[in-house]
Amino acid sequence: MGMKRLLPALLLSLLLLGHVLALTPQEAMMQAWRNGNYSIVEPYLSPAMKAAFSEKVFQSARGDS
């Protein structure tokens, strides 16, 4: 009976933790900009944005040459 109560509590905790840790698109962009890590923002871009805002453009905009 203990496992039946523990499993739903664990799943709920994981869902809440995932929600709290998720970045908004704005937060992802700022974190990517600070770290110079394009892969942080890439999942938030549409296919059209990925074509227009490639990693090369990202690095150039940051001044990384």
Number of C-alpha atoms within 10 A of each C-alpha: 5 6 8 8 9 10 11 11 12 11 11 11 12 12 11 11 11 11 10 9 8 10 15 11 15 11 13 20 19 14 16 17 17 10 10 16 16 20 11 18 21 19 12 16 14 10 11 8 11 14 11 12 16 14 17 12 14 18 16 11 12 12 8 9 9
